[in-house]
């Protein structure tokens, strides 16, 4: 069975030929999900979500998950699959996604991965270093600290990583401290950044549009989320705001509004602004990957043609 050969490869024994993962990447709001669903229907295959927040079943609005019509049209994996109470990160995603792909490649030659979470896509395509998981006690301890307190602790525990990390990214700082406290060593000393070979081909497609048009789409989508009840959703999950999974654009701004530190109108404008900034960071990250071939979402025929040529090229090389 192909799935058996897949797991044999993970132990360094064999590689499956003729299997390809098509990665649809790009900034938030560009239209990745719609293109991915069309591709999945064209190739009669299934989708794996590479979004770090759409996995949470409690977040049905603010994460811009696929509409129910798309979920019914094409099987989706890792959408609404976990609870906010579950500890989940890029390492968890790598393991889960590889297991799912092992099953899907039994029946499909092509599987679609869609998402904009940079670390999740990188984990699946390139692999994660084997780092220790933190205990619940350590996670609880760190969750109670302010961002400034976390920054100060990381500066002492791992000055090398502290000098390079985005110091406003609470999730990355927390994860580094989890490793430091669990392993008793600096996080940077345990990172190898060695790319892992995968038992399938990887075809990367990036989607982008004009910057002004993207910003307009983002603004309209935020307005649509507000109209759909994002404020009520944020109030329901506010008791869990200490979780890293809720240190997320769309929720943290509304939490500030609920605290009375900003107005509702200011919170909505901040969501739009912070989403646009996130889109810029995504583009910076993805543009640094030379393996990504860029298209506009409306270049559907060209995308299909490129996938076909990439598959043929990989088969001829093998």
C-alpha positions as CSV (number, residue, x, y, z in Angstrom):
1,X,0.0,0.0,0.0
2,X,1.1,3.5,-0.7
3,X,0.5,4.7,2.8
4,X,2.8,1.9,4.0
5,X,5.5,3.0,1.7
6,X,5.0,6.6,2.8
7,X,5.7,5.7,6.4
8,X,8.7,3.6,5.3
9,X,10.1,6.7,3.7
10,X,9.8,8.6,7.0
11,X,12.2,6.1,8.4
12,X,14.5,6.6,5.4
13,X,13.7,3.6,3.3
14,X,11.5,4.5,0.2
15,X,9.9,7.3,-1.7
16,X,6.5,7.4,-3.4
17,X,6.7,8.5,-7.0
18,X,4.1,10.5,-8.9
19,X,2.6,12.2,-5.8
20,X,2.5,16.0,-5.6
21,X,1.4,18.5,-3.0
22,X,0.2,21.8,-4.6
23,X,0.7,24.6,-2.2
24,X,-1.4,27.7,-2.6
25,X,0.2,30.6,-0.7
26,X,-0.2,34.4,-0.5
27,X,-1.4,37.2,1.6
28,X,-4.6,37.2,3.6
29,X,-7.7,38.3,1.6
30,X,-6.2,37.6,-1.8
31,X,-8.6,34.8,-2.6
32,X,-6.5,31.6,-1.9
33,X,-9.4,29.5,-0.7
34,X,-11.6,30.1,-3.8
35,X,-8.7,29.1,-6.1
36,X,-7.8,26.1,-4.0
37,X,-11.4,24.8,-4.1
38,X,-11.5,25.2,-7.9
39,X,-8.2,23.3,-8.2
40,X,-9.4,20.5,-5.9
41,X,-12.6,20.1,-7.9
42,X,-10.6,20.1,-11.2
43,X,-8.2,17.4,-9.9
44,X,-10.9,15.5,-8.0
45,X,-8.9,15.7,-4.8
46,X,-9.0,17.1,-1.3
47,X,-7.7,20.1,0.6
48,X,-5.5,20.5,3.7
49,X,-5.7,23.9,5.4
50,X,-2.4,25.5,6.4
51,X,-4.1,28.2,8.4
52,X,-3.0,28.4,12.1
53,X,-6.4,29.7,13.3
54,X,-8.9,28.0,11.1
55,X,-8.3,24.8,13.0
56,X,-10.1,26.1,16.0
57,X,-13.8,25.2,16.0
58,X,-14.7,28.2,18.3
59,X,-13.5,30.7,15.7
60,X,-16.0,30.7,12.9
61,X,-15.9,34.3,11.8
62,X,-12.7,36.1,12.6
63,X,-10.4,33.5,10.9
64,X,-12.2,33.9,7.6
65,X,-12.7,30.1,7.2
66,X,-14.1,28.6,4.0
67,X,-17.8,29.1,3.5
68,X,-20.0,26.1,4.2
69,X,-20.6,25.7,0.5
70,X,-16.9,25.1,-0.1
71,X,-16.6,22.8,2.9
72,X,-19.4,20.7,1.4
73,X,-18.1,20.8,-2.1
74,X,-14.6,19.6,-1.3
75,X,-13.3,17.6,1.7
76,X,-11.3,19.9,3.9
77,X,-8.8,18.7,6.5
78,X,-7.6,20.7,9.6
79,X,-10.5,23.1,9.6
80,X,-12.5,23.2,12.8
81,X,-10.5,20.1,13.9
82,X,-9.3,21.4,17.3
83,X,-10.4,23.4,20.3
84,X,-8.8,26.6,21.6
85,X,-8.1,24.6,24.7
86,X,-5.7,22.3,22.7
87,X,-2.1,23.2,22.6
88,X,-1.2,23.5,18.9
89,X,1.8,24.9,17.0
90,X,3.7,24.4,13.7
91,X,5.3,21.2,15.0
92,X,1.9,19.8,15.7
93,X,0.7,20.8,12.3
94,X,3.7,19.2,10.6
95,X,2.9,15.8,12.3
96,X,-0.8,16.0,11.7
97,X,-0.5,17.1,8.0
98,X,2.0,14.4,7.2
99,X,-0.4,11.7,8.6
100,X,-3.3,13.1,6.6
101,X,-1.2,13.3,3.4
102,X,-0.2,9.7,3.9
103,X,-3.8,8.7,3.8
104,X,-4.8,11.0,1.0
105,X,-2.0,10.0,-1.3
106,X,-3.4,6.4,-1.2
107,X,-6.2,7.7,-3.4
108,X,-5.0,10.9,-5.0
109,X,-1.9,11.8,-7.0
110,X,-2.4,15.5,-6.2
111,X,-3.5,17.1,-2.9
112,X,-4.0,20.8,-2.3
113,X,-2.5,22.7,0.7
114,X,-3.9,26.2,1.1
115,X,-3.1,28.8,3.7
116,X,-1.1,31.9,4.7
117,X,0.4,30.8,8.0
118,X,4.1,31.1,7.0
119,X,5.5,28.8,9.7
120,X,2.9,26.1,9.1
121,X,3.6,26.0,5.4
122,X,7.3,26.0,6.0
123,X,7.0,23.2,8.6
124,X,5.2,20.9,6.2
125,X,7.4,21.7,3.2
126,X,10.8,21.9,4.9
127,X,10.3,20.2,8.3
128,X,10.7,21.3,11.8
129,X,13.6,20.7,14.2
130,X,12.8,18.2,16.9
131,X,12.2,20.4,19.9
132,X,10.8,19.4,23.3
133,X,7.2,20.0,24.1
134,X,6.5,22.2,27.2
135,X,4.6,21.0,30.2
136,X,1.2,22.5,31.0
137,X,2.8,24.1,34.0
138,X,5.3,26.0,31.9
139,X,2.7,27.1,29.4
140,X,0.5,28.4,32.2
141,X,3.4,30.2,33.8
142,X,4.4,32.0,30.6
143,X,0.7,32.8,29.6
144,X,0.5,35.0,32.7
145,X,3.4,37.2,31.7
146,X,3.2,40.4,29.7
147,X,5.0,40.7,26.4
148,X,7.6,42.9,28.0
149,X,8.3,40.3,30.7
150,X,8.6,37.5,28.1
151,X,11.0,39.7,26.1
152,X,13.2,40.2,29.2
153,X,13.2,36.5,30.0
154,X,14.2,35.6,26.5
155,X,16.9,38.2,26.4
156,X,18.5,36.5,29.4
157,X,17.8,32.9,28.4
158,X,18.8,33.1,24.7
159,X,20.4,36.4,23.7
160,X,21.3,35.1,20.2
161,X,17.6,34.3,19.3
162,X,16.5,37.5,21.1
163,X,18.6,39.5,18.7
164,X,16.9,38.1,15.6
165,X,13.3,37.3,16.6
166,X,10.3,39.6,16.0
167,X,10.0,40.9,19.5
168,X,6.4,41.8,19.1
169,X,5.5,38.3,18.1
170,X,4.3,36.9,21.5
171,X,3.8,33.4,20.1
172,X,7.4,33.0,18.8
173,X,8.9,34.4,22.0
174,X,6.8,32.2,24.1
175,X,7.7,29.1,22.1
176,X,11.4,29.9,22.4
177,X,11.0,30.3,26.2
178,X,9.1,27.0,26.4
179,X,12.0,25.2,24.8
180,X,14.6,27.0,27.0
181,X,12.8,26.1,30.2
182,X,12.0,22.5,29.1
183,X,15.4,21.6,27.7
184,X,17.5,23.7,30.0
185,X,19.4,25.0,26.9
186,X,19.1,28.0,24.6
187,X,16.5,27.7,21.9
188,X,19.0,28.8,19.2
189,X,21.4,26.1,20.2
190,X,18.8,23.4,19.3
191,X,17.8,24.7,15.9
192,X,19.5,23.1,13.0
193,X,17.3,24.5,10.1
194,X,18.1,21.4,8.1
195,X,15.6,20.9,5.3
196,X,13.9,17.5,5.4
197,X,13.2,15.6,2.2
198,X,9.5,14.8,1.6
199,X,8.1,11.6,0.0
200,X,6.1,13.7,-2.5
201,X,6.8,16.5,-4.9
202,X,5.9,20.0,-3.9
203,X,4.6,22.6,-6.3
204,X,4.3,26.1,-4.9
205,X,2.0,28.7,-6.2
206,X,1.7,32.2,-4.9
207,X,-1.3,34.5,-5.4
208,X,-1.1,38.3,-5.3
209,X,-2.9,41.3,-6.7
210,X,-2.4,45.0,-6.9
211,X,-1.7,46.4,-3.4
212,X,-4.5,48.9,-3.5
213,X,-7.0,46.2,-4.6
214,X,-5.7,43.9,-1.9
215,X,-6.2,46.6,0.8
216,X,-9.7,47.2,-0.4
217,X,-10.5,43.5,-0.3
218,X,-9.1,43.3,3.3
219,X,-11.2,46.3,4.4
220,X,-14.4,44.9,2.9
221,X,-13.7,41.5,4.5
222,X,-13.3,43.0,7.9
223,X,-16.6,44.9,7.5
224,X,-18.3,41.6,6.4
225,X,-16.9,39.9,9.5
226,X,-18.3,42.6,11.8
227,X,-21.7,42.3,10.1
228,X,-21.5,38.5,10.5
229,X,-21.1,38.8,14.3
230,X,-17.4,39.0,15.0
231,X,-18.0,41.1,18.0
232,X,-20.2,38.5,19.6
233,X,-17.8,35.8,18.8
234,X,-15.0,37.7,20.4
235,X,-17.0,38.2,23.6
236,X,-17.7,34.5,23.8
237,X,-13.9,33.6,23.7
238,X,-12.7,36.6,25.7
239,X,-12.4,34.4,28.9
240,X,-9.6,32.6,27.0
241,X,-7.8,35.7,25.9
242,X,-4.6,34.6,27.7
243,X,-4.1,31.8,25.1
244,X,-1.6,32.4,22.4
245,X,-4.2,31.3,19.8
246,X,-6.2,34.4,20.6
247,X,-3.3,36.8,20.3
248,X,-4.7,37.2,16.8
249,X,-5.8,40.1,14.6
250,X,-9.5,40.6,14.9
251,X,-9.8,39.4,18.4
252,X,-7.1,41.3,20.4
253,X,-8.4,44.7,19.0
254,X,-11.9,43.8,20.1
255,X,-10.7,42.7,23.5
256,X,-9.2,46.2,23.9
257,X,-12.6,47.7,23.0
258,X,-14.3,45.5,25.6
259,X,-11.7,46.7,28.2
260,X,-12.8,50.2,27.4
261,X,-9.3,51.4,26.2
262,X,-10.4,52.1,22.7
263,X,-13.7,52.8,20.9
264,X,-15.6,50.3,18.8
265,X,-14.8,52.3,15.7
266,X,-11.1,52.5,16.6
267,X,-11.1,48.7,17.1
268,X,-12.5,48.1,13.6
269,X,-10.0,50.4,12.0
270,X,-7.2,48.7,13.9
271,X,-8.3,45.3,12.7
272,X,-8.1,46.6,9.1
273,X,-4.7,48.2,9.6
274,X,-3.2,45.2,11.4
275,X,-4.6,42.9,8.8
276,X,-3.0,44.9,6.0
277,X,0.3,44.9,7.9
278,X,0.1,41.1,8.3
279,X,-0.5,40.8,4.6
280,X,2.7,42.8,3.9
281,X,4.7,40.5,6.3
282,X,3.3,37.4,4.5
283,X,4.3,38.8,1.1
284,X,7.8,39.6,2.4
285,X,8.1,36.0,3.6
286,X,6.8,34.3,0.6
287,X,8.7,36.4,-1.9
288,X,11.9,35.2,-0.3
289,X,11.0,31.6,-1.5
290,X,12.5,31.1,-5.0
291,X,10.3,28.0,-5.5
292,X,7.1,29.9,-5.6
293,X,5.6,30.7,-9.0
294,X,3.4,33.8,-8.8
295,X,0.0,34.4,-10.4
296,X,-3.1,36.6,-10.0
297,X,-6.1,34.7,-8.7
298,X,-7.9,35.2,-12.0
299,X,-5.1,33.4,-14.0
300,X,-6.8,30.1,-13.3
301,X,-6.0,28.5,-16.7
302,X,-2.4,29.5,-16.4
303,X,-2.2,28.0,-12.9
304,X,-3.7,24.7,-14.2
305,X,-1.1,24.7,-17.1
306,X,1.7,25.4,-14.7
307,X,0.8,22.5,-12.4
308,X,0.6,20.2,-15.3
309,X,4.0,21.2,-16.6
310,X,5.5,21.0,-13.1
311,X,4.2,17.5,-12.6
312,X,5.5,16.4,-16.0
313,X,8.9,17.9,-15.2
314,X,9.2,16.1,-11.9
315,X,8.2,12.8,-13.5
316,X,10.8,13.2,-16.3
317,X,13.5,14.0,-13.6
318,X,12.5,10.8,-11.8
